[in-house]
Amino acid sequence: MGGSELIALLDQSDYPLLKSRLSGGVPAAEWRKLSPLRKLAVFKLLSPDAAMAFFSKLDFADKYLIFSGFEHGSIAPLTEGLPPGRRALFEKLGSDAYGEMLRQLSA
């Protein structure tokens, strides 16, 4: 996925297409251009395995952002008003992921 496509899909709130496009990963250059809220949204659209693999590659500031936004409500400004099917596209990681994130932040 090209970076301009990532931003365009976020601008259009086309989360189903964005989720499918993210199966190939997140372009690092475009990730750095995203606002914190958009970073959280992109992260939560990744599959759990892809999300944790991506998390391990992030710098401390982005790891802290993702960890701080772990709760699903952190992206409420983006999901408010979406039909339940669209809200369900955003992954809810479990306690194992939370523990691994905390371990990586503490390392």
N, C-alpha and C positions, 0 to 999 in steps of 0.2 A: 504494500500500500504506500502510495506517495504521501508525503506530508500534507500537501495541499488538500488531498482527498480527506485526510483525517480531520482537518479543521473544517472543511466544507460539511462533512457529515455531522460534526458536532453543532455547527451553526444551524443546520436543518433539523436537528434533533432526530436524525434518522438512526436511532439506536439499533434496530434490527440489522440493518446493512453494516453499520459500524462494527457490531459484534462479530459478524461473519468475516469482515475484512481483517479484524484483529487476530484471527487465527494464525496469520503469518507473522505476528509480532508487532511491536510498537516502534516506529521510527525514532531513534534516539534524538536526532536533531529536532524533530517536531515536538517530542515530549518536553524538551527544555523550553519551548515557546508557549506551552499551555499554562493557563492560570491554575492555581491550586485546586479549585473546584473541578475544572475539566480534567486535571490529572487524576483526581479521585474517580471521576466517572469512567474514564478510560480504563483505569485499573480494575474497577468493579465490573467492567464488561468482559474482561479476560476470563478464560476458564480457570478454575482453581489451580490446576497444575501450572498453567502458563503464568498466572499471576504470581505464584510463589517463585518461579524461575526468574521472572522479571524483577521481582522485589530484591532478590539476592544480588542483582547487578546495579541497583540504584546507589547513589551516594547517600551519605547520612541524612542530609536535609530532606531528600525525597522519601527516604525510608521513614523518617519521623513524621512527615506529612501523611503518608499512607497509614501508618500505625495510628496516628491521632484521628484519622478519619475512618477508622475501622468500622464503627457503627454505621449501619445502613442509613440512618437518618442524616448522615453527613452530606449526602447528595440530595436532600429533600428539595432544595430550590430547583433542581433539574427534573425531579420526578413528580413533583406536585402537579396534579392535573392530568398525569398520564394514565391511560387505562391500565388495569391490573396486569394484562399481558405484557405490556411494555415495561412496566416496573419490574416484572419478574426476570427481565433480561439481565439485570444487574445482580451479580453473584453475591451471595452471603457466605463468607468464609467462616469456617468453624473454629472451635477453640484450639485445635492443633495448629492451624495457620497463625492464630493470634500468638500462641506460645513460640512458634518459630520466628515470627517477626520480632518479638521481644528479645529472644535469644540473639538474633542478629544485631539488634540495636545495642545490646549490652556488650557485645564482643569488642 
